Amino acid sequence: MADRDPAVEAAVRGEPALLGPEVRRSPERVAAPPHPGFHGFGASGRHGDRAPAAAMPATATAPGARPPAVSRTRGVRLAPDPVRRTLGTEHQGRRVHRGSLWRRAQDGRRPYVHQGTPFDAREE
């Protein structure tokens, strides 16, 4: 059995937490997690840095909403610092492949790059 890697475990725990409705509705909570150099490409087609990522969720997630179902979760350390994180999500019938690169920040591992790509399960 392979040794446990705290960096990989932090990324594996961190990304599903960012998808939860409590975090996605709160610009303050969303603004805190990304790495200072964050850049993302969302499943919606939007792209941007830390500021647009923080502004979007306040209007995109309704109170009482359930978090997406997460599947096919993987993490691998690419070098001493970066961790590659992949997973699938399904929410209200919409399926998305998600990938991110997590890097060290002053207060722990944070997403540095994120991409979400919608897909049709019939084509997978």
Phi and psi in degrees as a GROMACS rama.xvg file:
@    title "Ramachandran Plot"
@    xaxis  label "Phi"
@    yaxis  label "Psi"
@TYPE xy
-70.5366  151.892  ALA-2
-67.077  148.628  ASP-3
-73.5333  141.478  ARG-4
-115.807  110.95  ASP-5
-58.4923  -33.0051  PRO-6
-66.0577  -43.8216  ALA-7
-66.2068  -43.4578  VAL-8
-61.4204  -37.7116  GLU-9
-64.081  -41.3692  ALA-10
-69.5904  -39.927  ALA-11
-63.7252  -39.9882  VAL-12
-74.4316  -35.6659  ARG-13
-71.8659  -41.1588  GLY-14
-67.3417  -47.4987  GLU-15
-58.9889  -33.6492  PRO-16
-63.3337  -35.3154  ALA-17
-69.1487  -21.3944  LEU-18
-86.2356  -11.3096  LEU-19
-66.2104  145.845  GLY-20
-61.4809  -32.1549  PRO-21
-63.9214  -39.4627  GLU-22
-76.0088  -43.8145  VAL-23
-67.4701  -24.6969  ARG-24
-81.5087  -13.6119  ARG-25
-110.356  105.51  SER-26
-55.9866  -34.3386  PRO-27
-65.4975  -42.7735  GLU-28
-73.6815  -35.0469  ARG-29
-72.2523  -36.9101  VAL-30
-65.8986  -29.2589  ALA-31
-70.3661  -43.3393  ALA-32
-67.4129  -41.1432  PRO-33
-63.1932  149.986  PRO-34
-60.6078  149.471  HIS-35
-54.9765  -28.0461  PRO-36
-95.4774  17.1625  GLY-37
-54.5582  141.99  PHE-38
-146.483  134.8  HIS-39
-137.078  154.46  GLY-40
-122.954  108.236  PHE-41
-82.8533  161.991  GLY-42
-62.107  -20.2295  ALA-43
-75.9738  -12.5873  SER-44
98.5803  -10.2813  GLY-45
-72.9845  150.851  ARG-46
-141.797  155.947  HIS-47
169.295  -171.507  GLY-48
-99.284  -157.228  ASP-49
-60.6098  -39.8929  ARG-50
-64.5228  -51.1813  ALA-51
-63.5703  -33.5399  PRO-52
-62.9039  -35.7922  ALA-53
-76.4261  -32.5384  ALA-54
-78.174  -34.3674  ALA-55
-62.0234  -47.5372  MET-56
-63.8898  -24.877  PRO-57
-58.9145  -31.0779  ALA-58
-104.203  -11.802  THR-59
-91.4666  -13.0929  ALA-60
-125.658  117.73  THR-61
-78.4957  148.114  ALA-62
-57.1177  140.963  PRO-63
83.0115  -1.62303  GLY-64
-67.2364  148.561  ALA-65
-92.2423  148.417  ARG-66
-69.155  157.842  PRO-67
-65.0131  151.608  PRO-68
-75.7878  134.987  ALA-69
-110.033  136.839  VAL-70
-143.013  172.644  SER-71
46.2925  47.6102  ARG-72
-82.8406  131.999  THR-73
-143.593  152.621  ARG-74
-146.765  142.46  GLY-75
-147.199  137.146  VAL-76
-80.5559  128.701  ARG-77
-91.8411  -27.8261  LEU-78
-163.081  -173.182  ALA-79
-56.0125  -30.0698  PRO-80
-104.949  -59.3193  ASP-81
-74.8524  146  PRO-82
-123.266  129.614  VAL-83
-93.0935  128.98  ARG-84
-123.111  128.908  ARG-85
-130.799  148.598  THR-86
-164.799  167.464  LEU-87
-116.422  148.291  GLY-88
-131.121  153.2  THR-89
-136.496  128.799  GLU-90
-146.911  120.386  HIS-91
51.7551  42.8425  GLN-92
82.626  -4.78748  GLY-93
-97.1593  126.513  ARG-94
-109.169  138.478  ARG-95
-139.484  131.483  VAL-96
-84.4034  131.503  HIS-97
-125.008  140.563  ARG-98
-139.601  144.584  GLY-99
-149.177  157.592  SER-100
-115.975  122.504  LEU-101
-106.457  137.146  TRP-102
-127.631  161.685  ARG-103
-68.2721  139.524  ARG-104
-130.406  175.673  ALA-105
-57.1187  -34.085  GLN-106
-110.798  21.6762  ASP-107
129.137  -166.641  GLY-108
-80.9596  135.568  ARG-109
-136.814  148.712  ARG-110
-66.2873  132.026  PRO-111
-105.215  -40.2237  TYR-112
-136.517  139.524  VAL-113
-138.417  142.2  HIS-114
-139.827  136.254  GLN-115
-121.498  129.207  GLY-116
-125.803  113.787  THR-117
-64.437  150.229  PRO-118
-146.752  158.918  PHE-119
-99.9025  122.333  ASP-120
-59.2606  -26.2962  ALA-121
-69.2138  -22.4905  ARG-122
-94.791  -5.79038  GLU-123
